[in-house]
Amino acid sequence: MLNTNKEHVVKWSVQGKIHHPIGGNYRISHDGKPMILPATGGISYNVSVGDSVFNWAGDHVEPGVSIRNENSSENAALMTFACIGNEAKIVSGDAKGKKGYVTGMHGGIDHVLIYFDEETLEDLAIDDKIMIKAYGQGLKLNNYENVHIMNIDPNLFEKLNIKEENGKLKVNVVGKVPAYLMGSGIGSKSAATDGDYDIMTADMEEIKRLGLDKLKFGDLVLLQDCDNTYGVGYLKGAVSIGVVVHSDCVKSGHGPGVTVIMTCKDDTLEGIIDENANIKNYMK
């Protein structure tokens, strides 16, 4: 098992409420078509972790439940300190007491995304409050100071089955994404606070050539030449690992969103292709 500072990472509470979907305006697709589609927010009853991120009649669709706070400072804390794999507990409404887990953070709309089973989803309502045991920010690898970890629960991190070999950390991923495909979210100030950034999918032939057309919500992917250490940008030789958190999009420069969980400025991180590298499988 990797040597971490897990025992010193603070576990505390953050909370949000199920956010009503907003908008309803036309979205212009990358090929110039005006479209009215379901998008972000609310409760997605038939879209869940483990489902394909493609072919939904929607845009930036978020699986499961989307929460936020209207107070911007409180929502910034929710977005920053909620981590993938954290326990989420419903604290109001008909489903009070039921538990799920965080599956990602979506920047721009600033939602934290949560998985609950189908029975629980049926008992939820807009504005129900959900508390998260925020645990993960500050997690470090004691023997790899060049590798930065963020946005992941330490208990889930340990389940990723990362192998050490000849000074490398081998991480199971479903695919590898070249830097030229990373779009919306580039230039964000911090991958630990700003949620995610998107794999551009306007060129579906290239997506298919790379085998990325099979991506699912919750898949782990490797981002080539992508440095997320102190911001979100390009650096030749850098490597980042992330989790796919929202669906494909119709807008130019957008596509499935990735929340980063590991990054380094060199090749210490190495991706091993595994079609089962999905948080749903690890959370079982």
C-alpha positions as CSV (number, residue, x, y, z in Angstrom):
1,M,0.0,0.0,0.0
2,L,1.2,3.5,-0.8
3,N,2.6,5.5,2.1
4,T,0.3,8.6,2.6
5,N,-0.6,11.1,5.3
6,K,-4.1,9.7,5.4
7,E,-4.2,9.7,9.2
8,H,-3.6,13.5,9.3
9,V,-6.2,14.5,6.7
10,V,-9.1,16.4,8.3
11,K,-12.6,15.0,7.8
12,W,-15.3,17.6,8.3
13,S,-18.8,18.6,7.0
14,V,-19.9,20.5,4.0
15,Q,-23.5,20.7,2.8
16,G,-25.7,21.7,-0.1
17,K,-29.2,21.4,-1.4
18,I,-30.5,19.8,-4.6
19,H,-30.3,22.6,-7.2
20,H,-33.2,23.2,-9.5
21,P,-32.3,23.0,-13.2
22,I,-31.8,26.4,-14.7
23,G,-32.0,27.8,-18.2
24,G,-34.2,26.5,-21.0
25,N,-32.6,28.6,-23.8
26,Y,-31.3,27.5,-27.1
27,R,-27.8,25.9,-27.1
28,I,-25.9,26.3,-30.4
29,S,-24.1,23.1,-31.3
30,H,-20.5,23.0,-32.7
31,D,-22.0,22.6,-36.2
32,G,-24.4,25.6,-35.8
33,K,-27.7,23.9,-34.9
34,P,-29.9,25.6,-32.3
35,M,-31.1,23.0,-29.7
36,I,-33.2,22.9,-26.6
37,L,-32.0,20.1,-24.3
38,P,-32.0,19.0,-20.7
39,A,-28.7,20.1,-19.1
40,T,-27.4,20.6,-15.6
41,G,-29.0,20.4,-12.1
42,G,-31.8,18.5,-10.4
43,I,-32.2,14.8,-10.2
44,S,-31.3,12.6,-13.2
45,Y,-33.4,9.5,-12.7
46,N,-32.1,7.5,-15.6
47,V,-28.5,8.7,-15.9
48,S,-26.0,7.2,-13.4
49,V,-22.3,6.3,-12.8
50,G,-21.3,3.5,-15.1
51,D,-23.5,4.6,-18.0
52,S,-22.1,5.9,-21.3
53,V,-21.4,9.6,-21.5
54,F,-22.5,9.7,-25.1
55,N,-25.8,9.7,-27.1
56,W,-27.9,11.3,-24.4
57,A,-30.4,13.9,-25.7
58,G,-28.9,16.4,-23.4
59,D,-25.9,18.8,-22.8
60,H,-23.5,18.6,-19.9
61,V,-25.9,16.0,-18.3
62,E,-25.0,15.3,-14.7
63,P,-25.5,11.8,-13.4
64,G,-27.6,11.3,-10.2
65,V,-28.1,14.3,-8.0
66,S,-26.7,17.8,-8.3
67,I,-26.2,20.0,-5.3
68,R,-25.0,23.5,-4.5
69,N,-25.4,26.5,-2.2
70,E,-26.7,30.0,-3.3
71,N,-24.2,31.6,-0.9
72,S,-21.1,31.9,-3.1
73,S,-18.6,31.5,-0.2
74,E,-20.3,28.4,1.1
75,N,-20.6,26.9,-2.4
76,A,-16.9,27.5,-2.9
77,A,-16.2,25.5,0.2
78,L,-18.6,22.8,-1.0
79,M,-16.9,22.6,-4.4
80,T,-13.4,22.7,-2.9
81,F,-13.6,20.2,0.0
82,A,-16.1,17.6,-1.3
83,C,-14.1,14.8,-2.8
84,I,-14.9,11.9,-5.1
85,G,-15.9,8.9,-3.0
86,N,-17.0,10.9,0.1
87,E,-20.0,9.7,2.0
88,A,-23.1,11.9,1.3
89,K,-26.1,11.7,3.7
90,I,-29.5,13.2,3.1
91,V,-30.5,15.3,6.1
92,S,-34.0,16.5,5.1
93,G,-37.1,15.4,3.3
94,D,-38.6,12.0,2.7
95,A,-35.3,10.3,2.0
96,K,-33.7,11.6,5.2
97,G,-30.9,9.3,6.5
98,K,-30.2,7.6,3.2
99,K,-26.6,7.6,2.0
100,G,-24.7,7.8,-1.3
101,Y,-21.3,9.1,-2.4
102,V,-19.8,12.0,-4.3
103,T,-19.0,11.2,-8.0
104,G,-17.5,14.5,-9.1
105,M,-17.5,18.3,-9.2
106,H,-18.7,20.3,-12.2
107,G,-17.2,23.7,-12.7
108,G,-19.0,26.7,-14.3
109,I,-22.4,25.7,-12.9
110,D,-20.5,24.7,-9.7
111,H,-22.3,21.6,-8.7
112,V,-21.2,18.7,-6.6
113,L,-22.6,15.4,-8.1
114,I,-23.8,12.5,-5.9
115,Y,-24.8,8.9,-6.5
116,F,-27.8,7.4,-4.8
117,D,-29.6,4.2,-5.6
118,E,-32.8,4.3,-7.7
119,E,-35.1,3.8,-4.7
120,T,-33.6,6.7,-2.9
121,L,-33.8,9.0,-6.0
122,E,-37.6,8.4,-6.0
123,D,-37.9,9.9,-2.5
124,L,-35.8,13.0,-3.2
125,A,-37.1,16.5,-4.0
126,I,-35.6,19.8,-5.2
127,D,-34.1,21.7,-2.2
128,D,-33.6,18.6,-0.1
129,K,-30.4,19.0,1.9
130,I,-27.4,16.7,1.7
131,M,-24.4,16.7,4.0
132,I,-21.0,15.4,2.9
133,K,-18.2,14.1,5.0
134,A,-15.6,16.1,3.2
135,Y,-12.3,14.1,3.4
136,G,-9.4,14.2,1.0
137,Q,-8.0,17.6,0.3
138,G,-4.5,17.7,1.8
139,L,-3.8,14.0,1.0
140,K,-0.1,13.4,0.1
141,L,2.1,10.6,-1.0
142,N,5.0,10.7,1.5
143,N,7.5,9.2,-1.0
144,Y,6.5,11.1,-4.1
145,E,6.6,14.9,-3.4
146,N,6.3,15.6,-7.2
147,V,2.9,13.9,-7.4
148,H,0.0,16.0,-6.2
149,I,-3.3,14.4,-5.1
150,M,-6.6,16.2,-4.9
151,N,-10.4,15.7,-5.1
152,I,-10.4,12.1,-3.9
153,D,-11.4,10.4,-0.7
154,P,-8.3,8.6,0.8
155,N,-10.3,5.4,1.2
156,L,-11.2,5.4,-2.5
157,F,-7.7,6.3,-3.4
158,E,-6.4,3.2,-1.6
159,K,-8.9,1.1,-3.7
160,L,-7.4,2.2,-7.0
161,N,-4.8,-0.5,-6.7
162,I,-1.9,1.8,-7.8
163,K,1.3,-0.2,-8.2
164,E,4.9,1.1,-7.6
165,E,7.5,-0.1,-10.1
166,N,11.0,1.4,-10.8
167,G,10.0,4.8,-9.4
168,K,6.8,4.9,-11.4
169,L,3.2,4.8,-10.1
170,K,1.0,2.6,-12.4
171,V,-2.6,3.6,-12.4
172,N,-5.4,1.7,-14.1
173,V,-7.3,3.9,-16.6
174,V,-9.8,3.2,-19.4
175,G,-8.1,5.5,-21.9
176,K,-5.5,8.1,-22.6
177,V,-6.5,11.6,-23.7
178,P,-4.0,13.8,-25.7
179,A,-3.7,17.4,-24.6
180,Y,-5.0,18.7,-27.9
181,L,-8.4,17.4,-27.0
182,M,-8.7,19.2,-23.6
183,G,-11.0,22.2,-24.0
184,S,-13.3,24.2,-21.7
185,G,-11.7,24.8,-18.3
186,I,-8.2,25.2,-19.6
187,G,-6.6,28.1,-17.7
188,S,-8.6,27.6,-14.5
189,K,-6.8,28.8,-11.4
190,S,-6.9,25.4,-9.6
191,A,-8.0,21.9,-10.4
192,A,-8.8,21.5,-6.7
193,T,-11.4,24.3,-6.6
194,D,-12.8,24.7,-10.1
195,G,-14.4,21.3,-10.7
196,D,-13.5,19.9,-14.1
197,Y,-12.4,20.5,-17.6
198,D,-13.7,19.0,-20.9
199,I,-12.6,16.5,-23.5
200,M,-13.6,18.1,-26.8
201,T,-15.7,15.8,-29.0
202,A,-16.5,17.8,-32.1
203,D,-14.1,15.5,-34.0
204,M,-15.8,12.1,-33.2
205,E,-13.6,10.3,-35.7
206,E,-10.6,11.2,-33.6
207,I,-12.5,10.2,-30.4
208,K,-13.2,6.8,-31.9
209,R,-9.7,6.3,-33.2
210,L,-8.4,6.8,-29.6
211,G,-11.1,4.5,-28.2
212,L,-12.6,7.3,-26.1
213,D,-16.1,6.8,-27.6
214,K,-16.7,4.1,-24.9
215,L,-16.2,6.4,-22.0
216,K,-18.6,6.1,-19.0
217,F,-19.5,8.3,-16.1
218,G,-17.0,7.4,-13.3
219,D,-14.2,6.2,-15.7
220,L,-10.6,7.0,-14.8
221,V,-8.6,8.5,-17.7
222,L,-5.0,9.7,-18.2
223,L,-4.5,13.2,-19.6
224,Q,-1.2,13.4,-21.6
225,D,0.9,16.6,-21.3
226,C,-1.6,18.1,-18.9
227,D,-0.3,19.8,-15.7
228,N,-2.8,20.5,-13.0
229,T,-0.3,21.2,-10.2
230,Y,-1.0,24.9,-9.7
231,G,-3.6,25.6,-12.3
232,V,-5.0,23.9,-15.4
233,G,-2.8,23.9,-18.5
234,Y,-0.4,22.3,-21.0
235,L,3.1,21.1,-20.1
236,K,5.0,18.6,-22.3
237,G,5.7,15.4,-20.4
238,A,3.3,16.2,-17.6
239,V,0.7,13.6,-16.7
240,S,-2.7,13.9,-14.9
241,I,-5.3,11.3,-13.9
242,G,-8.9,12.2,-13.6
243,V,-12.5,10.9,-13.3
244,V,-15.2,11.5,-16.0
245,V,-18.0,13.4,-14.2
246,H,-20.5,14.7,-16.8
247,S,-21.8,13.8,-20.2
248,D,-20.8,14.8,-23.7
249,C,-21.9,18.3,-24.9
250,V,-23.1,19.8,-28.1
251,K,-21.3,23.1,-27.7
252,S,-17.9,23.8,-29.4
253,G,-14.9,23.4,-27.1
254,H,-16.9,21.1,-24.7
255,G,-17.4,17.4,-24.1
256,P,-17.3,14.9,-21.2
257,G,-15.9,16.6,-18.1
258,V,-12.9,15.3,-16.1
259,T,-12.2,16.1,-12.4
260,V,-8.5,15.6,-11.8
261,I,-7.4,13.4,-8.9
262,M,-3.6,13.2,-9.5
263,T,-1.0,15.2,-11.4
264,C,2.7,15.5,-11.8
265,K,5.0,17.6,-14.1
266,D,7.0,14.5,-15.2
267,D,6.3,10.9,-16.2
268,T,6.1,9.4,-12.7
269,L,2.4,8.6,-13.4
270,E,1.8,5.8,-15.9
271,G,-1.5,4.6,-17.2
272,I,-2.4,0.9,-17.5
273,I,-5.4,0.3,-19.7
274,D,-8.2,-1.5,-17.8
275,E,-11.8,-1.2,-19.1
276,N,-13.0,-1.7,-15.5
277,A,-11.3,1.3,-14.1
278,N,-14.4,3.0,-12.9
279,I,-15.2,4.4,-9.5
280,K,-18.5,2.5,-9.4
281,N,-16.5,-0.8,-9.4
282,Y,-14.2,0.5,-6.6
283,M,-17.0,1.8,-4.5
284,K,-18.6,-1.6,-4.4
